[in-house]
Amino acid sequence: MKPRRWILPALAVAVLAATTLAYRHPAVMIQLSEQIWACFG
């Protein structure tokens, strides 16, 4: 087994966990929507 085989799956899990936690906070969602809206406004 390669010693670095677990890095990519662990990184993917960390990104998904961070995304899930960010979506649980309404302030993050509001800020994200305002930034997206500013691109088109």
N, C-alpha and C positions, 0 to 999 in steps of 0.2 A: 504494500500500500504506500502510495506517495505521501510524504509528510504534509504537503500543502494542498491536499485534495479537499480538505474541509473549509478552506478559506472562502471560496466562491459561494457555497450554500450558506455559510454563516453570514457573509456580507448581504446576501439577498434577504435572509430572515431579519437582519438588523434594519435594513431599509424598509421592509414591510412593517415592522413593528413601529418604527419612527413615524411612518406615514399614518398608521392607524391611531397612534397617540395624538398626532397633530390634528386629525379630523375630529377627535373627541372634544377639542376646545373650540367653542364658538368664535372666540376672538381671532383665532388663526384662520378660520374659514372666512370671516368678514374681511380680514386683511388680504387674503388671497384673492377674493372676489373683487375687491377694490383695485388691486394691482392689475388683474386681468382687464377690468373695465377701463382702466387708465390707458391701456394699450390701444383701445379702439376709440377713445373719446377725445 
